[in-house]
Amino acid sequence: MVFWRVKPLDKILETAEKKSLKRQLGPIQLTLLGIGAVIGTGIFVLTAEAGQKAGPGMMLAFVIAAIVCALAALAYSEIASMIPVSGSAYTYSYGVFGELIAWVVGWALGLEYGIGAAVVCVGWSGYMNGLLAANGYGLPEALRTGLYAGGTFNLLAFLIGLAVTVLLVIGTSKSARVNAVLVTIKIIALTVFIFLAVPAVKSGNFEPFLPGGWGSPLGGVGVLGAAASIFFAYVGFDAVSTAAEETKNPNRNIPIGLIGSLTVCTIFYLLVGYGAAGSVGAQPMLGANGVPLDPGTPEMMAACANSQALVCSREPLAHVMRLLGHTSIGDWIGIAAILALPSVILMMMFGQTRVFFTMSRDGLLPEVLSRVHPKFFTPHVITIITGLVVSFCGALFPVGKLADTSNSGTLLAFAMVSLGVLILRKQQPDRPRPFRTPLAWVVCPLAVAGCLLLFVNLSMTAKLVFAIWAVIGLAIYALYGYKRSQLANGN
């Protein structure tokens, strides 16, 4: 059975040594890479959407998403320290569940990272188009939005995707240095926001606290619906594990990067969410039935036509500052978002290229995708292909439900990693574990349960797209990967 075509962990490590990437990242760089991927989209783009789904209850949504991510991070830390190679959840699944499950997970990670990067490209273009228009340099409307969003071609989303692609081809260490500067800008901007917004918090802005309730699996709104959406904003720590093969002393540094970045980001998320909701309010726009309107729908757009509500803003943090009378600071926070979001695009694309690089090295994708540039030591072929796909998707499609769709792949990967830790504890109890998940038989089942809870609370559209994507992936595996895998015919 294909399910049992398992690649031993020792074989995984041996394969990585034959065609490996240069180890050049330390613990600080890894932590900054994680922060660069996490802090950005959730705070600068999705805060308004979280408020529309849950109202002030988005604070609970941030906590729920953070708890599920923290549980998964503990599992990731153990298994990443045991198998310090590229590929993330795909590689781990290959060594535990077998080739078929590994393919499904790897294919899902492509959905996560690819769509995630395109979403941020569109978000970045929104901030930049707003800044240009405010200074009299606005692009024609046809070039400000994509073909399927009422325009023709989102030029700036396309260009930022290409720019990040070039940066990734040039070299990982150079990307990390640029990312460190961008992370510093984000931290400063968010710190200023916290110091100005938190003192302006009023208790009355938190009532009613749960206007959308806890939500339901079919509605996609409420606290759980918001948590399922903003989960997208926390997944950057997963990309840290994809850099394991390029990390110095990965057994020590990978756990530091994973847990360190998630801890820092969670603190910022809670403080910023509290300041935004408490200072100006985050009550959602309600429909005739008293239920929050679904973000991105014509009904929502009509309700927001002449509204200054936080949930209607495309630049929520800058909007809060302006409502509080700090207009110039709001503009500077908008500029910080423009400078910061490319680091999120960078890590999303970084993650996808490393997963597909590893799948190619295993024979499941064409060999050309795992070629390493002789000068830059990066997988340039898959990086260029990924960059073009992300750029064109960002240029043509709206944000819409894409964040939810990206989350569907992420939640599957996190659940499989958590299960993998428990299976390896039973199958290979004596294998060295530089980092051991504390209370693994409690933490890992809770991580799986949390992932399932958030998955069922995604929008129906996201779950449908995920199913279609999985069917396409299985077809490709059956026609190509199954016969060409390195483990085919007993190899």
TORLONU-87879 format. One record per residue (C-alpha): x, y, z. Coordinates in steps of 0.2 Angstrom, whole numbers, padded with zeros to 4 digits, always signed. Layout:
// residues N
XYZ
...
END
This chain:
// residues 491
+0000+0000+0000
+0006+0018-0004
+0002+0023+0014
+0016+0012+0020
+0029+0019+0008
+0038+0027+0023
+0055+0035+0021
+0065+0032+0036
+0071+0047+0046
+0090+0042+0044
+0086+0041+0025
+0079+0058+0025
+0094+0065+0033
+0105+0056+0021
+0096+0063+0006
+0098+0080+0013
+0116+0079+0014
+0118+0074-0005
+0110+0090-0011
+0110+0102+0004
+0108+0121+0006
+0121+0131+0014
+0119+0133+0033
+0120+0152+0037
+0106+0157+0049
+0107+0159+0068
+0094+0160+0082
+0092+0178+0081
+0090+0178+0062
+0077+0164+0063
+0067+0173+0077
+0067+0188+0066
+0061+0178+0051
+0047+0171+0061
+0042+0188+0068
+0043+0195+0050
+0031+0182+0044
+0019+0183+0058
+0018+0202+0062
+0011+0210+0047
-0004+0203+0039
-0015+0200+0054
-0012+0216+0062
-0011+0228+0047
-0024+0219+0036
-0035+0207+0045
-0039+0217+0061
-0054+0225+0053
-0061+0208+0047
-0059+0200+0064
-0069+0215+0071
-0083+0212+0059
-0084+0194+0063
-0083+0195+0082
-0083+0213+0087
-0073+0216+0103
-0073+0198+0105
-0059+0197+0092
-0048+0198+0108
-0054+0180+0112
-0051+0175+0094
-0033+0181+0095
-0031+0171+0111
-0039+0155+0103
-0028+0156+0088
-0013+0159+0098
-0016+0144+0110
-0018+0132+0095
-0002+0139+0087
+0007+0138+0103
+0002+0119+0105
+0007+0116+0087
+0024+0125+0090
+0029+0114+0104
+0026+0099+0093
+0035+0107+0079
+0050+0111+0090
+0052+0093+0094
+0051+0085+0077
+0061+0099+0069
+0075+0097+0081
+0075+0078+0076
+0074+0081+0058
+0083+0097+0054
+0081+0098+0035
+0070+0108+0023
+0052+0103+0020
+0043+0107+0036
+0027+0096+0039
+0029+0087+0022
+0046+0080+0027
+0040+0075+0044
+0025+0067+0037
+0036+0057+0025
+0045+0049+0039
+0030+0045+0050
+0014+0042+0039
+0021+0038+0022
+0022+0045+0005
+0004+0048+0001
+0000+0057+0017
+0016+0067+0014
+0011+0072-0003
-0006+0078+0003
+0002+0088+0017
+0016+0095+0005
+0002+0100-0008
-0008+0108+0006
+0007+0118+0011
+0008+0125-0007
-0009+0131-0005
-0005+0139+0012
+0011+0148+0006
+0006+0152-0012
-0011+0160-0008
-0005+0168+0008
+0009+0177-0002
-0004+0183-0015
-0015+0189-0001
-0002+0200+0006
+0003+0206-0011
-0014+0213-0013
-0015+0220+0005
+0002+0229+0002
-0004+0236-0015
-0020+0243-0006
-0009+0253+0006
+0003+0259-0007
-0011+0264-0019
-0019+0274-0005
-0003+0283-0001
+0000+0287-0019
-0018+0293-0021
-0017+0304-0006
-0002+0313-0014
-0009+0315-0031
+0000+0301-0039
-0014+0288-0040
-0014+0275-0053
-0029+0272-0065
-0042+0262-0057
-0040+0248-0069
-0022+0246-0063
-0027+0247-0044
-0037+0231-0043
-0037+0214-0051
-0048+0207-0065
-0059+0198-0053
-0060+0212-0041
-0068+0225-0053
-0052+0231-0061
-0040+0224-0074
-0023+0221-0067
-0016+0225-0050
+0000+0232-0055
+0008+0236-0038
+0003+0218-0032
+0012+0211-0047
+0028+0221-0045
+0030+0218-0026
+0029+0199-0030
+0043+0201-0043
+0054+0211-0031
+0053+0198-0017
+0056+0184-0030
+0073+0193-0035
+0078+0195-0017
+0075+0177-0013
+0085+0171-0028
+0100+0182-0023
+0102+0173-0007
+0094+0168+0010
+0106+0178+0021
+0103+0194+0011
+0085+0191+0013
+0087+0189+0031
+0096+0205+0033
+0083+0215+0024
+0070+0206+0034
+0078+0211+0050
+0077+0230+0045
+0058+0228+0041
+0055+0219+0057
+0063+0233+0067
+0051+0246+0058
+0036+0235+0062
+0040+0234+0080
+0043+0253+0082
+0026+0257+0073
+0016+0244+0083
+0025+0250+0099
+0020+0268+0095
+0002+0262+0092
+0001+0253+0108
+0007+0268+0118
-0006+0280+0110
-0021+0268+0109
-0021+0259+0125
-0022+0274+0136
-0037+0280+0126
-0047+0263+0129
-0065+0265+0136
-0074+0251+0144
-0090+0256+0135
-0082+0251+0118
-0082+0233+0123
-0101+0232+0125
-0108+0221+0118
-0093+0210+0119
-0099+0196+0108
-0111+0204+0096
-0109+0189+0084
-0108+0176+0098
-0096+0161+0097
-0101+0157+0079
-0106+0141+0071
-0097+0129+0058
-0109+0135+0044
-0108+0153+0047
-0090+0158+0047
-0093+0172+0059
-0092+0175+0078
-0077+0172+0089
-0073+0155+0081
-0075+0161+0064
-0064+0176+0067
-0051+0164+0075
-0051+0153+0060
-0048+0168+0049
-0034+0177+0059
-0026+0160+0061
-0018+0165+0045
-0008+0179+0054
+0001+0167+0066
+0007+0154+0054
+0024+0162+0050
+0032+0152+0064
+0029+0137+0053
+0040+0145+0039
+0055+0145+0052
+0055+0126+0052
+0057+0126+0033
+0073+0135+0036
+0080+0120+0046
+0092+0115+0033
+0100+0132+0031
+0102+0134+0050
+0118+0134+0061
+0116+0121+0075
+0097+0118+0071
+0094+0106+0086
+0096+0121+0097
+0091+0136+0086
+0075+0129+0078
+0066+0128+0094
+0072+0145+0099
+0066+0153+0083
+0049+0144+0083
+0044+0148+0101
+0053+0165+0102
+0044+0172+0087
+0027+0166+0092
+0029+0173+0110
+0034+0190+0104
+0020+0191+0091
+0006+0185+0103
+0010+0199+0115
+0009+0212+0101
-0007+0205+0094
-0016+0206+0111
-0010+0223+0115
-0014+0230+0098
-0031+0222+0097
-0035+0228+0114
-0030+0246+0110
-0039+0246+0093
-0056+0239+0100
-0055+0248+0116
-0050+0265+0109
-0063+0268+0095
-0074+0252+0096
-0075+0237+0085
-0093+0234+0083
-0098+0225+0067
-0110+0230+0054
-0126+0219+0057
-0138+0213+0044
-0157+0213+0045
-0156+0197+0055
-0145+0204+0068
-0130+0194+0063
-0114+0202+0057
-0112+0204+0039
-0100+0193+0030
-0084+0203+0025
-0081+0206+0007
-0100+0204+0002
-0110+0218-0008
-0120+0220+0008
-0105+0224+0018
-0099+0236+0005
-0116+0245+0005
-0116+0246+0024
-0099+0254+0024
-0102+0266+0010
-0101+0282+0022
-0095+0274+0038
-0080+0278+0048
-0081+0262+0058
-0065+0252+0061
-0072+0236+0053
-0074+0246+0037
-0056+0252+0035
-0043+0244+0024
-0030+0251+0035
-0037+0249+0052
-0022+0254+0063
-0019+0270+0053
-0038+0273+0054
-0038+0271+0073
-0024+0284+0075
-0033+0297+0064
-0049+0294+0073
-0039+0298+0089
-0033+0314+0082
-0015+0308+0078
-0016+0311+0059
+0002+0312+0055
+0006+0296+0066
-0008+0287+0057
+0001+0291+0040
+0017+0285+0047
+0010+0269+0053
+0003+0267+0035
+0020+0269+0028
+0027+0257+0041
+0014+0244+0034
+0020+0247+0016
+0038+0244+0022
+0033+0229+0033
+0022+0218+0023
+0035+0213+0010
+0043+0203+0024
+0028+0193+0026
+0027+0190+0007
+0046+0185+0008
+0043+0172+0021
+0027+0165+0013
+0037+0162-0003
+0052+0156+0006
+0042+0143+0014
+0034+0137-0002
+0050+0136-0012
+0058+0125+0002
+0044+0113+0003
+0043+0110-0016
+0062+0110-0017
+0062+0095-0005
+0047+0086-0014
+0057+0088-0030
+0073+0081-0021
+0062+0066-0016
+0057+0063-0034
+0038+0068-0032
+0041+0083-0043
+0052+0086-0058
+0071+0086-0053
+0074+0103-0061
+0064+0111-0047
+0078+0106-0034
+0093+0113-0044
+0103+0125-0033
+0111+0141-0040
+0130+0139-0041
+0133+0157-0035
+0119+0161-0023
+0116+0143-0016
+0097+0145-0017
+0084+0134-0027
+0082+0147-0040
+0071+0138-0052
+0057+0134-0040
+0059+0152-0033
+0056+0160-0050
+0041+0149-0054
+0033+0152-0037
+0036+0171-0038
+0028+0172-0055
+0013+0162-0049
+0011+0173-0034
+0013+0189-0043
+0000+0185-0056
-0012+0179-0043
-0010+0195-0033
-0012+0205-0049
-0029+0196-0054
-0038+0191-0038
-0045+0200-0023
-0042+0196-0005
-0059+0189-0002
-0059+0172+0006
-0041+0168+0001
-0035+0170+0019
-0047+0156+0025
-0042+0145+0010
-0024+0147+0015
-0028+0142+0033
-0036+0126+0027
-0019+0119+0022
-0010+0126+0037
-0022+0117+0049
-0020+0101+0041
-0001+0102+0042
-0001+0107+0060
-0013+0092+0065
-0002+0080+0056
+0014+0086+0064
+0006+0085+0081
+0001+0067+0078
+0018+0063+0071
+0026+0068+0087
+0016+0055+0097
+0019+0041+0084
+0038+0044+0084
+0037+0043+0103
+0030+0025+0102
+0040+0019+0086
+0057+0027+0090
+0057+0031+0109
+0077+0030+0109
+0080+0042+0095
+0089+0058+0101
+0077+0073+0105
+0086+0089+0108
+0070+0097+0112
+0055+0087+0120
+0037+0093+0119
+0032+0095+0137
+0017+0084+0142
+0016+0078+0124
+0001+0066+0127
-0009+0081+0132
-0001+0095+0121
-0002+0086+0105
-0020+0079+0106
-0026+0097+0111
-0016+0104+0096
-0025+0092+0084
-0042+0096+0092
-0039+0114+0090
-0035+0113+0072
-0051+0103+0069
-0061+0116+0078
-0054+0130+0068
-0055+0120+0051
-0074+0117+0053
-0077+0136+0057
-0069+0141+0040
-0080+0148+0027
-0089+0135+0016
-0080+0143+0001
-0063+0139+0009
-0067+0121+0013
-0073+0118-0005
-0058+0126-0013
-0047+0115-0001
-0056+0099-0007
-0054+0104-0025
-0035+0108-0023
-0033+0091-0014
-0041+0081-0029
-0030+0090-0041
-0015+0086-0030
-0019+0068-0029
-0021+0067-0048
-0004+0074-0050
+0003+0062-0038
-0005+0047-0046
+0001+0052-0064
+0019+0058-0059
+0025+0056-0042
+0020+0039-0038
+0030+0031-0052
+0045+0043-0050
+0047+0043-0032
+0064+0038-0025
+0055+0025-0015
+0046+0018-0030
+0051+0000-0034
+0059-0002-0017
+0073+0011-0020
END
